[in-house]
Every structure is written in C-alpha cells, then in structure tokens.
Amino acid sequence: MAVVLFMFSSTLNANSFLEINEAGDPATCFEYADRWARITGFWQSLSHEQEYRVFVSLYDDCMNQ
C-alpha cells in the first residue's frame, strides 16, 4: 500500500517533467519511468522485481498519455 501511495505522489511531482517533454515518446517515457522507479525503489527498499513492476507501470502510464 505504501508503494502505491508513494508512486502516486511521485507521479504528481513528476508531472512537470512530462509536461515539458512529450508524453508517449518511448525514450522520454523510459527516462521518466527509470528515474522514478529507482527513486521509489530506494525510498521503499524494494526488491529488483518490485522496482521493475513500478518501472513497467510508470512506463505504460506515460506511453498511454
């Protein structure tokens, strides 16, 4: 639950990044998802598998915008 809440707050803070860069661009979405998945993984002490799931979720959300 804490991971989901942190992901949501991180996504809100990262919206300025997506507004500046075009959402839906694979390279931009990869950088965005990679950055925030690593930050979330560090602060939440996630395993590599959990961090990867955060990355996939953020990447998919970015590509669908």
Protein Blocks (a to p, Z undefined) as FASTA:
>chain_A
ZZmmmmmmmmmmmmmmmmmpcghiaklmmmmmmmmmmmmmmmnopafklmmmmmmmmmmm
mmmZZ
